[in-house]
Amino acid sequence: MIEVSATVVVVAALVTALATGLGATPFLFVARLTRSAVGVANALAAGFMIAASALLFYEGVGAHATLTVFGVIAGVLFVAFVSRLLAARPAAHFEALASADARKAMLLVFERAS
């Protein structure tokens, strides 16, 4: 296993955070996106997330297959639990979103926080 110092982890996290902020900069120059542009952006984001998940799974299986499978199962169960929890609250609000859109947004927030 590769030994990594805490400094390397902090720098990697900082670079990741800066890259996330950099990804939002086009919205400073565009007032409104068309539905097709949003669709393309969502497709690209989904593709990147699927690729990242597949690579993380591959790395995890290489390090410890049993723990990786346990982590995948735990993640699926957590997302299912939060989804049901939010579905039980039909009047959910998240800023300007309401109902189904708010539940989707909160599911993403809870999923990212885990």
JONOR-V962887 format. One line per field, one symbol per residue. psi: psi as a letter, one per 30 degrees, with the letter a starting at -180 (. if undefined). Layout:
# JONOR-V962887
psi->???
This chain:
# JONOR-V962887
psi->kkkkleeeeeeeeeeeeeeeeeffeffffkekkleeeeeeeeeeeeeeeeeeeeeeeeeeeeejeeeeeeeeeeeeeeeeeeeeeeffifhkkjcfllbeeeeeeeeeeeeff.
